[in-house]
């Protein structure tokens, strides 16, 4: 374990995820996905501290992702 806070970013646009990686990779342990269902799986398998989810995504909205993780 790195001791860094773990952040899960969920967005259907890869360019947004690439930007988040560039901004936060030095200070946090990052998990990135374009799929809502994958985000739920990641959150179940890892001790995630913060989830940042886009609201408008195909398949699952950001609210649905957060609700499923809760």
N, C-alpha and C positions, 0 to 999 in steps of 0.2 A: 504494500500500500504506500502511496506517495505522500500522504499527509495533506495533500491539496484537496480543496473542496471539489466535489464532482458536479459538473453541470451537464445536463442533457438538453441539447437543442434539437427541435423538431420543426422542419420547414420543408415544403415540397420543392423549393427552389435551391438547387445546389450552390448557386452563386452566393446566396445568403449564408449558407452553412460554411462555405469557404471563407467568407468575411469574418464570421464568428470565430473560426479556427485561428485566423490570423490575429485577431484582437485578443483572444483569451488563452491561447495555448501555453503561454509561459507561466501564467499564474494559477491555472486551474487544470484539473483532469477533465477532459472533454469527451462527450459521447455525442455523436451526430447521426441523424437519420432523416430520410425524406418520407418515411412511412409511419403512420400512426400506430399500427399494430406492432411494428418493430420497436417503437418507442416504449410501448407497454412492456414488451419482452425485456428490453434493456433495463427498464426501471425495476422489474421483478427480480432480475438476476444480479443487480448491482445496488450498492448503497448510494443513491443519488441524493444530493443536497438541494439542488435547484433544477426545475424543469422550465424551459422557455419554449413555448409552442405557438406556432403560427395558427391563427384561427381558421383561415380559409384554406383547407387542403382537401384534395379528393380522398374519399374513403372514410376518414375520420376527421372531424374538426378538432381544433385545439382543445376546446372544452370537453369533447368526448375523450380525448387522450388523457387529460387531467383527471376526469371522472373515473376512468378505467384504472388508472394508477392508484387513485385514492382507495 
